[in-house]
Amino acid sequence: HPSAPDGDDTSTNRPRSFRHTRFRTPHDWLQPLSFDSQVRVAVQVDKSPENLFLYLGCIRIGGVYLPLNTAYTASEVSYFLENSGARLFLCDEKDAAALAPVSEKAGARQETLNGDGSGSFAD
């Protein structure tokens, strides 16, 4: 991919460091979290390349990717988190404060992943 002088990937308008440096393979997303195989990851984020990459990372480690509709309310998310046994829950940053008690009650680690690839999970 051609790079602009400021380090952005001109084909996606995303920071070059995210796409080319930090995550070389889908496995790199989940490996630092020390999750074993069959880990359940609940994901309530917009469709994006990063979301697809996360899905591939789950497959790579033998985990379960549980996509949740972005229109689900906190009580609906609570149902899925509590009944799925998810250990990691990813949501958009704008919803994180409202969903924090839900993920805490379910015992899932909450991280954020925004549609533009930013968020605590990508940092």
Disulfide bonds with the S-S distance in Angstrom:
none
